[in-house]
């Protein structure tokens, strides 16, 4: 069982100074879904359905162990992030993160290594919010120079870099990562930074003592560089029907309203869940941005159940 704490408001504010760059946040479910996953849901104000702002009260609950939150890296008003997090959960992950940590140190960048469920997270903290695009250019080029695999670009396993996008449009959130020092609800464990005692106060004191990356330094490190070609965002192309048919092709976005969007998916209320009083947060259903014909209910509803709830049952092919 994980340790419980009762941190002060000052400790929570200290955490926010280091990690909170945007007040929107997600919260992890307390119980696993039937498939074993324990997903995060965008925290919303129920009457207005607007994203709920993160405050020191929520952070105290996270640090105490009452809830678990995840943080969004990019503030879309500035396209900047306070931190870079490198997530690794493949065979040899810790060795790769230690290699990156050592090489960053050669640049004068002190990165903090955090335990995780399957590997680790390496955090680089900014002296001020840094341009997300420059953060990504720096880490991607560094990793590839060292031979550290980077997920994407043809690789299924490798490090993942947060922020995951160069920029966000209004209304987009990007990808979130579990906030440090909290409890992972799948394992009911806390995952600490390696170089400090195992209390929130000691951990934050360690993080405050690290030398932070400045914008001037980041600009020097990335001068003349760009994101490697294999990792540049793919411009989606409009999907077209696979075959001609007398029946119009079903498009689920004609029947549901998206509540939010990230780099890969629109998110909407699942019609099948809603029919039985579930999906209060309105985002169980993911719909692929690249090809909206592909959609999935993360609570386990089948396509047949979703289509039936919309009054658009899947047509059965006539037997020859």
N, C-alpha and C positions, 0 to 999 in steps of 0.2 A: 504494500500500500504506500502511496506517496505521502511525503510530509506535508502538513498543513501549516500555514503561517498567518500572521495578522500584521500586515505591513502598514506603515503610516502613509498618510496622504503625501508627505514629502518624498517618500520612496517611489510612490506611483508617479509623481511629477518628474522625478529624476529619470525614470524609465521613459516617460513620454518625450523628454528632451532628446534622448538618444535615438528613439526608434519611431516616433509617430510623426509622419509627414503629411498624413491625410486622415481626416476624422472618420471616414467610412471604415468599417471593419466587418469581419465575418466571425461567427461563433460556431464552435464545434458541437455536434449533437452529443448528447449524453449516452446514447445507446446505439449499438451498431445496427445497420440495415440488414435485411435477410442475406445479402451477399457478403456480409462481414465488414464492409467499409463503415467508417465513422465520418461522414462528410461535414463540411462547413457550409453554413448558410449566411448570406448577407444579413446583417442585423438591421431590422427595419422597425420603424414606429408603426404599430398596427393600425391606428386610426387613419394616418395619412399615407401609409405604404412607402414613405420616404426613408432613405438610409438613416439609421440612428447614429448620432454623433458619438464618437469615442471620447470619454472623459476619464478623469482620474479615478472615479468610482468604479468604472468597468475595469480599469487596469489593476486596481487593488484586488478585485474579485479574481482576476486572472492570476496575479502573483500569489494570492492566498490559496489558490487551488479550487475555487468554487466553480469557475467556468474556464474555458480555454478559447482564446481568440486568435485570429490570424490577421496580419497586417498587409495593406496594399502599399507597394513601393512608391508609385508615381503620383505626384500631385498634378492633375491635368491642367491646373491654372499656370503652372511653371514648367512642367515636363521635367521636374527634378525629383531626386530621391535623397533621403538622408543617409542611406546605407546601400551596400551591395551584399547580397547573401548568395553564397555558392553552395548548392545542395548536391550531395553525392551519396548515392545509395546502391552502388554496384560493387562487384568483387574488386577489391583493391582500392575502395573509396577513400579510406583514411590515409593510405599512403599517398594518393593523389592530392588530397587536401593538405597534407603536411608538406608536400613538395611545393604546392602553390604558396603556402604560408611562408616557407623559407625564401622563395624567390621574391615575394612581395616585400619581405624584410630587407632584401638587398636594395629595393627602391625606397626604403625608409617608410614603408607602409606596414603598420602593425595590425594584423588581422587576428581575430579571436575565433578559436575553434570550439564549436559547440557539439556535444553529443547529439545523436538522433536515433531513431528506432532501427534504421538499417545501415547507417554510415555516419555522416556528420554534416554540419553546416559551418561554413567559414564566413565570418562577417567582417566587412570593411566598413568602418564608420567615417562619415564625412564631417569635416570641420564646419561645413555649411551644406545645405542641399546642393547636390551635384547634378549636372545634366545626365539624364538616364542614358541617352545615346552614347555619351563619352564613357560612362561607366561600363557599358556593354562592350564597346570597342576595346577598352583596356583589358578586361578580363578575358574576352574571347581570344585576342591575339596572344596574351600571355600564356593561356592554357595550351593553345595549339603549338606555340613555340617550344613548350616543355614536353609536348607529346601527351598531354592529358586529354582524354577523350571528352568531347562536348556533344551532348545529346542533340539530335537534329543533324541536318546536313548529310543524311544517309546513315547516321548511327542511331541505334535504338537505345544504347546505354552510354552514359557519360554524365558529366556535371550538368546541372541546370543553373542558369544565372538569373537572379532576381535583382533588378527589374527584368521582366521577360519581354518587354516592348521598348522601342525607342521613344514613343510618345503615345498619348491617349487622346481621343476625341472627347468632347463633352458627353457626360453620361456613361462613359466607359470606366471600368475599374481595373482592368488588367488582371494579373494573377496574384493571389495572396500566398503568404508563407506563414507557417505557425509562428506566433510571437515567442521570443525566447522566454525561458524561466517558468513556463507554464507546464501543465500536465497534459500529456498526450492521452486522449480518452480511449484509444485502442489498446494501449498497454497499461494505462493507469500508472505511468511513470513520469517523473520529471527528467529532463535532459539538460545538464548543466554545461557551462563553459569549463574547460579543463584546468585553467590556471588560477582558480579562486575557490575559497571555501563555499560550502553548499548551503548558503542562505541568499535570499534576494539582495540584501544589503551588501554583502561581501562581493557578490557577482557584479553588481552595478558599480561598486567602488573600483573593481578591477577594470571594467569597461571604460569608466571615466578616466582612468590613468593611462589608457592607450593613446598613442599619438594618432591624431585624426588626419585623414587625407584632405588636402585643400584643393580648391578649384584650379589654382595656378599649377600645382603639381600634376593634377590630372591632365590639364591641357598640355603640359610638357611631355607626359608619358604617351599621349595619343597623337601628338603632332604628326601630320602626314599619313595617319592611319585611317582605315575605314573598317567597317564590319566585314569579316571574311565573306566572300561571295556566296559560299554554300549556306550561310546563315542569314542572309538578307531576307526580309519578309517576302513571301510569295504573294503577288497580286492576284486575288481570286478572279476567276473568269465566270461569267454567268453560266449556270447549268442549263442544259437543254434536254427535252424529253428523249429517252433512249430509243423509243420506237414511236412511229405514228400510230394513233389510236382514235377511234371515234369518240372515246370518252376523254374529257380533259384530265390531265395529270393532276393528282392530288398534291396540293401544296399546303402543309400544315400552318404556315404563317398567314394563310388566308382565314384561319379559324381561331388562332390564339393571338394574344397580345404579348409581345416580349416585355419583360420587366427590367431586364438589363442585358448588356452585351459585353463580352470580353474578346480577346484576340481570336478565339476559335469558335465560340458558340453564342447564340442568343439563348436566353433563359426565360422560361414562361411557366405559368401554372399548368400542371398536368390535368387535362380534362377528366381523366379516369380517377385520379386522386380526388379532385374537387367533387366528383359525383358522390363520394362516400365521406365527405367532410375532412379530407386530408389536404396537405400542401398549403398550410396557412401562410407560409412565406412567399408562395407564388413563384417558386423557381425550381421545382422538381424536374421540369422538362428541359432538356438541352437540345438545341437545334443547330446543326453545323452551319456556320457562316459560309464556308466554301461551297457547300452543296446542301441546301435546306431540305433535300429529300431524306436526309439522314437525321433521325431524332431518337432520343432515348429518355425514358423516365428512370431517374435514379432511385426511385422508391420501389422499382420492380414491375411496374405495369407493362404489359405487353403491347405491341403495336395494335393487335386486334382489339384490345380493351380500350386503347386510346381512340382509335377510329370509331368504335361503337359508341363511345361517350359523346363524340362529335356528331353522331348521326350520319357518319360517312363510312359504313363498314367496308372492309377490304373485299373487293370483288373476287369471287372464286372462279378460276379458269374452268371453262367447260371441258368435260372429258371428251377426248376424240373418239 
